[in-house]
Amino acid sequence: MRKKLAVANWKMNKTRTETQQFCQELRQALEQLHGTEVVICPPYTYLDLIAEQMGNTSVSWGGQNCFWEEQGAYTGEISPLMLRDLGCRYVIIGHSERRQVLGETDAVINRKMAAAFQAGLIPIICVGETLQERENNLAREVVKEQLVQDLHNLVPASHGLVIAYEPVWAIGTGVNASCDDAQQMIAFIREQLTNLYGEDRAASTPILYGGSVRPDNITEFMAEKDIDGALIGGASLDVNSFITIARSIANV
Ligand code: 13P
């Protein structure tokens, strides 16, 4: 049985006070969320606050990115070890905003994945096609190439790997993928994992859907057999909508 995950990616949002408020309200709802692992990925500057507020609960937290070296002269970067030091269990790697806005290549993402494994973090690696690639019937090819290159020469540590399928055109647009399209792509990703690591590992790796997930569409996604949870952007900023989504994931 694969674990189910509700992962909040706050991106570059919230203040310290808002973070504190969110944590207080989330703590009160945790009893309803037993069936899923809840993960919060705030900006780095609030990781300490999340650790303080959620430290003795079932909630995990993670970085939204990391560098590939442990330490050194890399102004502005943060290392996987530093994330571990803040109690992070997870790190998002290869988000499409980093690929597109910050120019991260698959080679860079591959190094970051290696560093995350090395530090004992569970990477949540994001893959997904652009609208143009989908319209040109290239979606599967693009996602396969991302997986092959991003995981090149890497054997996931036994503590795990999470994959998030996030079609770029569905992120922040309000236009989510259809459940059927998401299921088909996620089943395809599982096939690629089988080719890379064998059936057992593929069958036990959680694969999430991300892209305009909301309280009113999560249930349909969770009804699909290969979708193990969601990576949630905009709707994770509001604590009530995040709790509703996490509850739907927990109750499947
Ligand atoms: P939205 O949920 O805002 O579409 O963002 C998805 C995402 O990018 C999560 O990583």
Boltz pocket constraint, residues with backbone or C-beta under 6 A from the ligand:
constraints:
  - pocket:
      binder: B
      contacts: [[A, 9], [A, 95], [A, 166], [A, 170], [A, 171], [A, 172], [A, 173], [A, 174], [A, 210], [A, 211], [A, 212], [A, 213], [A, 231], [A, 232], [A, 233], [A, 234], [A, 235]]
      max_distance: 6.0
